Amino acid sequence: MQSPPGMVAVAVLSGLVAAGSAALLTRSARRRSGAYATARLLVAGAALIALVSLLVGVTATVTGPPDWVDPGAGHSGWAELVAVGTALAGLAFCGGLLRLPGAAATGRLALDGLVVATALWFVGWVLCSEPTRLLGAATPVVCPTILLASMSAALTTGLAVIVVVRATAPRRRLALLAAGGTLTTWGGLAVAAGLCQAGPTVVAVGAVVTALGLAACAVAARRVGPPGQLDVDPIGRDGEYAFVPMLGMAASAMYHLAQGGRFDALAIVAGSLEGFALVARQYLTLNDVRGYAARLAERERHFRELAHTDPLTGLANRRGLLRALHRCAEAGVPCVLLVLDLDGFKNVNDMRGHDVGDAVLAEVGLRLRGNLRPGDLAARLGGDEFAVLVHGGHAEADPVAERLLGLLNRPYEQLDGPVFLSVSIGLAEPAGTPDVELLQRNADLALRYAKQRGKNRIERYDVAYDQLLRRRTMLEHELRGAIDRNELRLAFQPVASLPSVRPVGAEALLRWHHPELGNVRPDEFIPLAEECGMISTLGAWVLHQACWQLSRWLADGHDVWVSVNVSPRELHAPEYVVQVAEALRAHHVPPQRLVLEVTEHAVATDLDELIRRLAALRLTGVRIALDDFGAGYSSLGQLRRLPIDILKIDHSLVAEHEPVRPVGRDGPAFAPMVDIVMRLGHQLGLEVIAEGVTTPTELAAVVAAGCRFGQGALFGWGVPAEHLEAMLDAATSPAARPAQLPAVPAQRSRDRSAGGSAQVVPGAPVPPTGEASRSVNQNVGSVDSSREMRQA
């Protein structure tokens, strides 16, 4: 049968296009490597097989059957060759799809493609067989090769649909590759059917479709990118596609039966294959679900463990410690809780960096984990705070605490040098009924007192800590409203001119009388005010009260000055200089009448900053005094740099050294340390005040050393303002004459100031003589008013 020239031309042109596409695919496969190499080779092989099949079909259409084909079979021999080639090409293409990255990760894709392919082939069989015969006379003769080609085409189509649906975006190029493979197999099937009995028109159409498919594959293979991970979550909605194939098979089967058709062996095999494929897929899904559930359980255990583990040190975290504590409480197992805190760890982070700090914390975790008994638990509570849960009582916990104290004090070797740290440990055990929260609180409280008592030590919880904590909490709460409730007052301790003991100044002392707690000691509430941040508020109140009282005394004609203590926190506040200037201006106080007293311990903080602050204060006209000289940290070099006017000799230099007499002299005894400080002060141009003078012997020694001013119990304790005013009135009365010191018992306890301290201003007026000086030194504790003092 001679083919029309137009059909022949179309077939030949399609063959040329197919040949060019196959050449491009082969060239691309040779130059590619990596994850896509196998997939490209399989696609290129499928293209070559399809090209050979197409050329065979085109040759048969143009020239007729060759000599080696049975003449009685006509074109059927050519059709069988084309059908076999199409089947092989389809299988090779399916292999290429399954070898794409992500697509070959699961065998369920092949089953899913088989489900769709079986349904597609079954519907096609119903439409093409009796009694439907959709293609009519063009229906190909059922032979093994044609049947194999149809199955390959259906399988290619089903697998291509599944791969495209499952792939994540972007998938346009993958869809182009899948469409090209599908068109190639269906085009080969059409060429085989045309050669079998449909005629040259079907062959031409099949050639065109095959050429288009190969061209699409060439374009996709040249530009195709990663298809992305396929969605294989068995819990996800990925099984809807199975309903469409089953619905199509059921509908086509009912239509076939309604038309009077029957099912032969092929249809039964197709239906059975569909059922087995669905069952196999369900089995794989069930296994995936089981594996998924096992992985979820493993991840849950892992995350639960992570939730109770510190990621930096590998120790238990606070949740892990609480879990262990609750288990011990439920089981009634005796245990002791140790809470540890690294002393000075913040300096490591500030000076060496957080990387070094993390390395030190990790090393602490290793030391804790490697030096505990079996069953004990180490935990990191956060930052540089750790805890150890020791099973047993004090007999077991004490050696563990001692060992850890020495172990954690060892140097921590780092690349840029060792790090030296100490550790404070608080220890507590349950008392009576186990209470996890109470045990933690007691251990934290013990750690707190270990910190307060010098650090680098072990402190065991004591019930007295609770009482101290409750009192401290109550004091902090009540102190915040003490100023508004008018519970604070100032007492004034006189500073006397020597040897006349005439009062020329006063040190302002803060006193707190609570209606329920009574008189609260300054050494109790002043450190508390420092910790809770109220010292600035109290200092401002003391400054204004002292200036107000000083202004009244000056208005009454008293030649007196007042000193006020300044805490390091106040001194380093930028606004403190302005506060002092405003207080002087508000109360009309001459600046030289106010002395600001700085404790010698403040020198140890930041000397350069301290010098700048003191210099700014001196610019306002006030005088600066250095308190407790001889008991702190200042050196002679620092003393020369400090912008101060007055030195206050610490009472320890006056009271703890017996006065001595000069060798070979009959003069009065003198205090050697006071004499040295006096000479030093005079060399530096400073006035000197001797503190803590409590006995006439100490007074005589201080006077012998040349000290012009003194302060202490011998001259009076802190008294209300009206009492000091009476003393000033008595000292300036016309009847005043040289004083004779009364016999006052020696007393070394010194009244600590809380809000201020009085210092001596150089150039104080010459003290008068007379009976008034003696009255100044009388015990004023029983005097109720300044009027009675004046009468005395």
Residue, then its C-alpha position, 0 to 999 in steps of 0.5 A: m500500500q502506497s502512502p500519500p506523499g504528504m503523510v510521508a513528508v510529515a513522517v520524515l520531518s518528524g523523524l528528523v526532529a526526533a533525531g535532533s532531539a535524541a542527539l541533544l539528549t545524548r550529548s547532555a547525558r554525556r556532559r552531566s554528572g552528579a545526582y542527575a547523571t543516571a536519570r539523564l542517561l536513562v532518559a537519553g536511552a529511552a529517547l534513542i530507543a524511541l528514535v529507532s522505533l520511529l525510524v523503523g515505522v517511518t521506513a516501513t511507511v515509506t518503503g514497505p516491509p523489508d525482505w526479512v519480514d513475512p509478506g503474509a503479515g504485511h506491516s504487522g512485523w514492523a508494528e511488532l518491532v515498533a511496539v517492542g521499542t516503544a515498550l522498552a523506551g517507556l520502561a527506560f523513561c520510567g526508570g529515569l523518573l524514579r532515579l531523579p533526586g527525591a523521587a527514588a527515595t521511596g518505592r511507593l511512587a512506583l506503586d502509586g504510578l502502577v495504580v494510575a496506570t492500571a486504571l488508565w489501561f483498564v478504561g482504555w481496554v473497555l473503550c476499545s474492546e467489544p462492544t464499545r470499540l471507540l476506534g472502530a476499524a482502527t482498533p489495533v489487533v491485540c497481540p503481545t507486543i501491542l499489549l506490552a506497548s499499551m501497558s508501557a504507555a499507561l505506566t509511563t503516564g501514571l508514573a509521570v502524573i504521580v511524580v509531577v503531583r508529588a514534587t514541590a514547587p517549582r515543577r514546570r520543567l519536571a512537568l515538561l520532562a514528564a509530558g515529553g516522556t508520556l508523548t513519546t510513548w503514546g506516539g510510539l504506540a500510535v505508530a505501531a497501531g498505524l503500521c498494524q492496521a490503522g494506516p499511514t495517517v495514524v503513523a504520521v500523527g504518531a510520528v509527530v507526537t513522538a517528535l514533540g515528546l522527544a523535543a520536550c524531553a530535550v528541552a527539559a533535560r537541558r534545563v531541568g533543576p532539582p525537583g525538590q523533596l517529594d511529599v511522602d508524609p503518610i499522615g498528609r493528604d496524599g491518597e486522594y488520587a487513588f479514588v479517581p482511578m478506582l472510580g474510573m475503573a468502576a464506572s467503565a466496568m459498569y458501562h461495559l456490563a451495561q452494554g452487554g460486554r464481558f470481562d476476559a482474562l486481561a481485564i481480570v488481570a488488570g483488576s487484580l493488579e489494581g487491587f494488589a497494588l492498592v493493598a501493597r501501597q496500604y501495607l507500605t503506608l502502614n509500615d511508614v505510619r509505624g516508623y513515623a510513630a516510632r520516630l515521633a516517640e523517639r523525638e518526643r523522648h529526645f525533646r523531653e530530655l532536651a527540656h531537662t538538659d542544659p545545652l552548654t554543659g550537658l548537665a540537668n537544667r532547673r526542670g531536670l533538678l525539679r524532676a529529681l527533687h520531686r522523685c526523691a520527695e515521692a519516694g521518701v529518699p533522704c537527700v541534700l541540696l547544694v547550690l553553688d555560685l561562681d564568685g566573680f564570674k561576671n568579670v570573666n565575661d566582661m574582661r575575657g568575653h562570653d566565649v571564654g565564659d562559656a568555656v569556663l562554664a562547660e569546664v565547670g560542668l565537666r568537673l561536676r559530672g566527673n566528681l560525683r557519686p553514682g546516683d547524685l545529680a548535677a544541674r546548671l540553674g542558669g548563668d553561673e549558678f549550679a546545683v548538686l543533689v546528693h542522696g543521703g544526709h549530712a554525712e554524705a553531703d559534707p565531703v562532697a561539698e568540701r571536695l567541690l569547693g576545692l575542685l572548682n577553685r582550681p584554675y581554668e586553663q584557656l588559650d589566652g591564659p588561665v581563669f581563676l575563680s572561687v565558689s560559694i556553696g549553700l547547703a540545705e536538707p529537708a526538715g520533716t515533710p519533704d517540700v521541694e520549693l522550701l528546700q530550694r529556698n533554704a539552699d538559696l538562702a544559705l548560698r546568699y549568706a555564704k556570699q555575704r560572709g566573704k564568699n569561697r565558703i560553705e554555708r549550711y542553712d540555719v533557721a536564724y536565716d529565716q528570721l534575718l530574712r524576714r526582718r530584712t524584708m520588713l526593714e526594706h519595705e518599711l524603709r521606703g516609707a520612713i521619710d513620708r511617715n516622718e520616722l527619720r531624724l538627725a542626731f549631731q555628734p559634736v566635734a570639739s576644739l582641743p584642748s578647750v573641748r569647745p564644740v565647733g562643729a557637728e557630725a550629722l547622724l541619721r536615726w530611724h525610730h519605727p513605731e513597731l520595730g523601735n530604734v533601728r541601728p544605722d549599721e543595719f538599715i544603711p547597708l540595706a539602703e545601699e543594696c535596694g537603691m535607696i541610699s541616694t534618697l536618704g542622702a538627699w534627705v540628710l543633706h537638706q535636713a543638715c543644711w536646714q539645721l545649720s542655717r538655723w544655727l548660723a542665724d542664731g549667731h553660732d560659729v559652727w559647721v556641719s559635716v555630712n557623709v557621702s556614700p560612693r553611690e551618691l558620689h559617683a552620681p552625675e547629679y550629686v554636685v547639682q544637688v549639693a549646690e541646690a541645697l546650699r542655695a535653698h537654705h542660704v548656707p555658706p559653702q565653707r560651712l558644709v563638709l562632705e565626708v568621704t570614707e577611705h573605702a571609697v578610694a578603692t573603687d575608682l580613684d580617677e573618677l573619685i578625684r574628678r567628683l571631689a574636684a567638682l564638689r570643691l568648686t562649689g565651695v564645700r570642704i572635703a574630709l577623708d574619714d577613717f584614715g588609717a583603716g582603709y585603702s588609701s596610700l600616701g601617693q593617693l593621699r597627695r592626689l585626692p582633693i581633700d581638706i581634712l583628715k579624720i584619724d580612725h579611732s583604731l589609731v587613737a584607741e588601740h595604741e598606748p600613749v608613750r613618753p618621749v625618751g629622756r623627757d618629762g612631758p605628756a605622753f603622746a600617741p605615736m600613730v597620731d603624731i605621724v598622721m599629724r605631721l603628714g597632714h601638716q606637710l600636705g596642708l590638711e587639718v586633722i581630726a582625731e576620732g574615737v577619743t573616749t578617755p582623758t588619757e587618749l585626749a592628753a595623748v592626742v593633744a600632745a601630738g598636736c591635734r587641734f580637733g577631736q571627736g568621740a564619746l568623751f565629748g558627747w554622743g549623737v544628740p538632738a539638735e536642740h541639745l547641741e544648740a544648748m551646748l553651743d550656747a553654753a560654750t559661748s556664754p560669758a561665764a565660760r572658763p577653761a574646762q576640766l574633763p570629767a572622768v568618763p568611762a573608757q568606751r571603744s564602741r563608736d557611733r556609726s553615722a548613716g547619713g552624714s559626718a561632721q568634720v573640722v574646718p581649718g581656721a576654727p575660732v579660738p575656744p573660750t575658757g571658763e566654766a562653760s567648757r566643763s558644762v559642755n562635757q556633762n552627760v546630756g542624756s538626761v537633759d530634755s531640752s535646750r532650756e534645761m541645758r542652758q539652766a545647767 
